[in-house]
């Protein structure tokens, strides 16, 4: 069956010369349905010419019939799709939302010059590459960028998320959309904590490993606690090397932060932090911290240019960590952290009062968690 034989002679006449807009729209829909069903190779070019003709029809209803009927068809000619994308919104948005014939470069260029409704249509596509999301982050209106962030099939580079946050710094709605993404770079999750409501902060705690400390405070000292808790909860599945590089670049890989992380039981973060500060490969840092005797830790500590006054505190934390491991037993992480903090607080010298207050607060929280677990078991 051919494109022409699937239509009556009256249909063809109506398609080309019909005086009624409604009649032409019906004929256009019927023709496009036939194209959508599939045509033999030899008929596709002729059908494409008809579609180009329909795309130039003066009546919006006819062009919309074309756009809506072939919005998901791979047989919509590329040039026709581009023409429809430049049309009025009622014609453009169906193809921008669904058509598979656009390249990533097409969509990025469209986003750069399109109005809000067209940008939103692109943002809601079934999938988006980093090329398209970069264009949306740089050129999109706030609702379009928010729609893309709410689209978990939209692939965002970290830099694009940074761009979007910078452009719409005051938009809590955008921050919420980002916070509810399935995956976030640690640096982005960290920056969201001061921009969202209590409910969304709790989601960040649950979904992205942020602590309640993080959710409730924004001052620098508290943000250091937040980073510790973030690494403590999410470090096992995160790139600790990249995370430490980020903190170092932001001048936040501080002695206090490393001590808090260490005493919280996150030895891996401490090791990677030293590797970042010293430029020594992680495997060599590990040996110096764990297997090189008392001089190994001091050597890597001094190379990291950490304060001499804090060295006894770090030494006590490492000794406590090793002692607990030598004792063995089936300690789960909260109980291990609790015992490590208890030993550190009874042995350490040189820690600041702020650090001690923070660790005591963490210790109280862990103790409550352990009691709660015991009651649940009972």
KAPE-V629287 format. One record per helix or strand of 2 or more residues. SS is the DSSP state (2 for helix, 1 for strand). FROM is the first residue (numbers start at 1). TO is the last residue. If there is no record, write none. Layout:
ss = <SS:SS>
from = <FROM:FROM>
to = <TO:TO>
//
This chain:
ss = <2:2:2:2:2:2:2:2:2:2:2:2:2:2:2:2:2:2:2:2:2:2:2:2>
from = <9:21:41:60:78:89:104:116:130:142:158:172:186:198:212:220:240:255:267:282:293:308:333:353>
to = <17:37:55:69:85:98:113:123:139:149:167:179:192:208:216:237:249:263:278:290:303:327:347:377>
//
